[in-house]
Amino acid sequence: MQPRRTARLSTTDAAYLAGLIDGEGSISLTRVHRGQNRQLALSISNTERALLERVLNATKVGKITTKRTSSPHHAPGLTYTVANRQALDLLVQVTLFLKSYKAERAQLVIDHYVRLTPRNGKYSNALRVERCEFESRFAAISMRRRRPGPGDCVREAARPWPAGDSPARTLAGQLPCIDFTYSATACS
């Protein structure tokens, strides 16, 4: 069974969608279940159903889910989500119009995601190391990243290979992929 293909967007729709992604969306690598590899996910959150239905109708892929409200006077939160190859196809169409750090994330995904994500889920040691490096580069691209000052204590999560070493040289030791979130913030 062939997966549904993302509809070809007009230039106007691609630019509109890019604005929504820049303003209220996210491009992420997420896990559905513990122990699984991360998958590409693109989401847009809003409280206006008509806006998200416009996105769903334009793309012909994805789904809209409702979040629980914590108080009766809050508007229900809604999220449009599309994942994997459909999200990648959508990113190919809107990346030209992205203006935030998400443009850099999208381009990294477009350049490397398919090559580093085998359809059967089987990774060689070399591919696993490359995938870990890709995930860390992806996580490092963030709105909150900043260059630490000379007096800052910089905390950086463990890497799957020693600092200054290349992933290819680490293959001989076959270190496992370490799950981490990149962080370069000042210590308090």
C-alpha positions in Angstrom: 0.0 0.0 0.0 1.4 3.4 -1.0 1.4 6.1 1.6 -0.7 9.2 0.7 1.4 11.8 -1.1 1.5 15.4 0.0 -0.5 17.6 -2.4 1.5 20.1 -4.6 1.1 23.5 -3.0 0.7 26.7 -4.8 3.3 29.4 -4.1 0.8 31.3 -2.0 -0.1 28.2 0.1 3.5 27.2 0.5 4.4 30.7 1.7 1.3 30.8 4.0 2.2 27.4 5.5 5.8 28.5 6.0 4.6 31.5 8.0 2.5 29.3 10.2 5.4 26.9 10.8 7.8 29.8 11.6 5.3 31.4 14.0 3.3 28.6 15.6 4.9 25.4 14.4 7.8 23.0 15.0 10.1 20.8 13.1 11.3 18.0 15.3 12.7 14.5 15.5 10.5 12.6 18.0 10.1 9.1 19.4 6.7 7.5 19.3 7.8 4.7 21.6 10.8 4.3 23.9 13.7 2.5 22.3 12.6 3.4 18.7 14.5 5.6 16.4 13.4 9.2 16.1 11.1 10.2 13.3 10.6 13.5 11.6 7.5 15.4 12.7 6.1 18.7 11.6 3.4 20.3 13.7 1.4 23.6 14.0 -0.5 24.4 17.1 -3.4 26.9 17.3 -6.9 27.4 18.9 -8.6 28.1 15.6 -9.9 24.9 13.9 -10.6 26.6 10.6 -7.0 27.7 10.2 -5.7 24.1 10.8 -8.4 22.6 8.5 -7.2 24.9 5.8 -3.7 23.4 6.2 -5.1 19.9 6.2 -7.1 20.6 3.1 -4.2 22.2 1.3 -1.7 19.4 2.1 -4.1 16.4 1.9 -1.9 14.7 4.6 -1.6 14.8 8.4 -4.2 15.0 11.2 -5.6 17.5 13.7 -5.8 16.5 17.3 -7.4 18.3 20.3 -5.5 18.9 23.5 -7.3 18.9 26.9 -8.0 22.2 28.5 -6.9 22.7 32.1 -9.7 25.2 32.8 -13.2 25.6 31.3 -12.6 29.2 30.3 -9.6 28.2 28.1 -10.0 27.6 24.4 -9.2 24.1 23.4 -5.8 23.7 21.8 -5.5 22.0 18.5 -2.4 20.6 16.7 -2.0 19.7 13.1 0.7 17.0 12.7 2.3 15.3 9.8 5.3 12.8 10.1 8.0 11.0 8.3 8.2 11.1 4.5 5.0 13.2 4.2 6.5 15.8 6.5 9.7 15.7 4.4 7.7 16.2 1.2 6.0 19.2 2.8 9.3 20.7 4.0 10.7 20.5 0.5 7.8 22.7 -0.7 7.9 25.3 2.1 11.6 25.6 3.0 12.3 28.4 0.5 9.8 30.6 2.4 10.9 29.8 6.0 12.6 32.8 7.7 13.5 31.5 11.2 16.0 29.0 12.5 13.5 26.4 11.2 14.8 27.0 7.7 18.2 25.7 8.7 16.6 22.6 10.4 14.4 22.0 7.4 17.4 22.1 5.0 19.4 19.7 7.2 16.5 17.3 7.1 16.1 17.6 3.4 19.8 17.0 2.8 20.2 13.9 5.1 17.0 12.4 6.5 16.2 9.9 3.7 19.8 8.7 3.5 20.1 8.2 7.2 16.7 6.6 7.7 16.5 3.1 6.2 12.9 2.1 5.4 13.4 -1.3 7.1 14.8 0.3 10.3 18.0 -1.7 10.1 21.2 0.4 10.8 24.8 -0.7 10.2 27.2 0.6 12.8 28.5 3.3 10.4 25.0 4.4 9.6 24.0 4.5 13.3 27.0 6.8 14.1 26.1 9.1 11.2 22.5 9.1 12.3 23.5 10.1 15.9 25.7 12.9 14.5 22.7 14.1 12.4 20.4 14.1 15.4 22.9 16.1 17.5 23.4 18.6 14.6 19.6 18.9 14.3 19.2 19.5 18.0 21.9 22.1 18.0 19.9 24.3 15.6 17.6 26.1 17.9 16.1 29.6 18.6 17.7 29.5 22.0 21.2 28.7 21.0 23.8 31.4 21.7 27.5 31.6 21.9 28.8 31.3 25.4 30.8 34.3 26.7 34.4 33.9 28.0 33.2 33.8 31.6 30.5 31.2 31.1 30.7 27.7 32.2 29.4 25.7 29.2 27.6 22.5 29.7 27.3 20.2 26.8 25.7 16.8 26.7 27.8 13.6 26.2 28.6 12.8 22.6 28.7 9.3 21.2 32.4 9.8 20.3 35.2 11.6 22.2 35.5 15.4 21.6 37.8 16.2 18.7 37.5 12.7 17.4 35.6 11.7 14.3 32.6 9.3 14.2 34.4 7.1 11.7 37.3 6.5 14.1 34.9 5.7 16.9 33.4 2.8 14.8 36.3 0.6 15.9 35.1 0.9 19.5 31.4 0.6 18.5 30.1 3.0 21.1 26.3 3.0 21.5 24.3 5.9 20.4 23.6 8.1 23.4 20.3 9.8 23.7 20.7 13.4 24.7 19.5 16.9 24.1 22.1 19.4 23.0 22.5 22.2 25.5 25.0 25.1 25.5 23.8 27.3 28.3 25.5 29.1 31.1 25.8 27.2 34.3 24.4 28.9 37.4 
